[in-house]
Amino acid sequence: MAGHSLPGDSDDDFIRPSGPPASAFGRVVDGFNAVGGVLIFLVMLLVVADVLARNLLDLPIDGVSELVGASVIMIVFTQLASTLRHNRMARADLFIGPFTRRHPMAGHALGALFGLVGIFVCAVLVYASWPKLVDAWVTDEFMGVEGIFTAPMWPMRLCIVIGAALTLAQYLVLVIGDLRAAARGSAAGGPR
């Protein structure tokens, strides 16, 4: 039947269904995700307002392209940790799901290895972005053209640092869960 899957038909049935945040950390991650949702809505309003002003009044809104560009970066980083937390990160489920079901210890060890790579990448992002955040705050760095449109850069840089740090912490939670599951030889991982 269209829209229905047969039992045992899913490649991710070894993954626990995501539910409500089980911890304060989960609430922080999902709250930061909500900030990204609000940003999406605001960008949509801004683009619609610009299109209407441009076409009906021949008066485009200054800075829309700069704000949309910065907002896309902010949206990605505000939603990254939640995407990982709720099993929505792109990965090769075609391989890892069946492999983990057949070889739970090896599958979770592989999951832990992937998580360690994620921790490394996020640590590099935080390390590289922190000085840029401090510099943007101290020097009042802005985007745009003076006299026409300017906006501060620090909110975007702050979203990068916080988002990468939260994603690093979420990867750490996953690594711990995968290592525990590998030690038990269980096909189900630990808490997200």
Backbone hydrogen bonds, N-H to C=O, Kabsch-Sander energy under -0.5 kcal/mol:
donor,donor_aa,acceptor,acceptor_aa,energy
4,H,1,M,-1.5
9,D,6,L,-2.2
13,D,10,S,-0.7
15,I,12,D,-1.5
27,R,23,S,-2.0
28,V,24,A,-2.2
29,V,25,F,-2.7
30,D,26,G,-2.6
31,G,27,R,-2.2
32,F,28,V,-2.5
33,N,29,V,-1.8
34,A,30,D,-1.7
35,V,31,G,-1.5
36,G,32,F,-1.4
37,G,33,N,-1.7
38,V,34,A,-2.3
39,L,35,V,-2.3
40,I,36,G,-2.2
41,F,37,G,-2.0
42,L,38,V,-2.6
43,V,39,L,-2.7
44,M,40,I,-2.3
45,L,41,F,-2.3
46,L,42,L,-2.5
47,V,43,V,-2.7
48,V,44,M,-2.4
49,A,45,L,-2.8
50,D,46,L,-2.4
51,V,47,V,-2.6
52,L,48,V,-2.7
53,A,49,A,-2.9
54,R,50,D,-2.7
55,N,51,V,-2.6
56,L,52,L,-3.0
57,L,52,L,-0.7
57,L,53,A,-1.1
59,L,53,A,-2.4
62,D,60,P,-0.5
64,V,61,I,-1.1
67,L,63,G,-2.7
68,V,64,V,-2.9
69,G,65,S,-2.2
70,A,66,E,-2.3
71,S,67,L,-2.5
72,V,68,V,-2.2
73,I,69,G,-1.3
74,M,70,A,-2.2
75,I,71,S,-3.1
76,V,72,V,-2.3
77,F,73,I,-2.1
78,T,74,M,-2.3
79,Q,75,I,-1.5
80,L,76,V,-0.9
83,T,79,Q,-2.1
84,L,80,L,-2.0
85,R,81,A,-2.6
86,H,82,S,-2.2
87,N,84,L,-1.5
88,R,83,T,-2.9
89,M,83,T,-0.5
93,D,91,R,-1.7
95,F,92,A,-1.5
96,I,92,A,-2.4
97,G,93,D,-1.3
99,F,95,F,-2.1
100,T,96,I,-2.5
101,R,97,G,-2.1
102,R,98,P,-2.2
103,H,99,F,-2.9
107,G,103,H,-3.2
108,H,104,P,-2.5
109,A,105,M,-2.1
110,L,106,A,-2.5
111,G,107,G,-2.3
112,A,108,H,-2.5
113,L,109,A,-2.1
114,F,110,L,-2.6
115,G,111,G,-2.3
116,L,112,A,-2.3
117,V,113,L,-1.9
118,G,114,F,-2.2
119,I,115,G,-2.5
120,F,116,L,-2.3
121,V,117,V,-2.6
122,C,118,G,-2.6
123,A,119,I,-2.6
124,V,120,F,-2.3
125,L,121,V,-2.2
126,V,122,C,-2.6
127,Y,123,A,-2.8
128,A,124,V,-2.7
129,S,125,L,-2.2
130,W,126,V,-2.4
132,K,128,A,-0.5
133,L,129,S,-2.2
134,V,130,W,-2.5
135,D,131,P,-2.6
136,A,132,K,-2.4
137,W,133,L,-2.1
138,V,134,V,-2.8
139,T,135,D,-2.7
140,D,136,A,-0.5
141,E,136,A,-1.3
143,M,151,A,-2.8
145,V,149,F,-1.6
148,I,145,V,-2.2
149,F,145,V,-2.4
151,A,143,M,-1.7
153,M,141,E,-2.2
156,M,153,M,-0.6
157,R,153,M,-2.0
158,L,154,W,-2.7
159,C,155,P,-2.1
160,I,156,M,-1.8
161,V,157,R,-2.2
162,I,158,L,-2.9
163,G,159,C,-2.6
164,A,160,I,-2.5
165,A,161,V,-2.3
166,L,162,I,-2.9
167,T,163,G,-2.2
168,L,164,A,-2.3
169,A,165,A,-2.4
170,Q,166,L,-2.4
171,Y,167,T,-2.6
172,L,168,L,-2.1
173,V,169,A,-2.1
174,L,170,Q,-2.2
175,V,171,Y,-2.8
176,I,172,L,-2.4
177,G,173,V,-2.3
178,D,174,L,-2.9
179,L,175,V,-2.7
180,R,176,I,-2.3
181,A,177,G,-2.5
182,A,178,D,-2.7
183,A,179,L,-2.2
184,R,180,R,-1.8
185,G,181,A,-1.6
186,S,181,A,-2.0
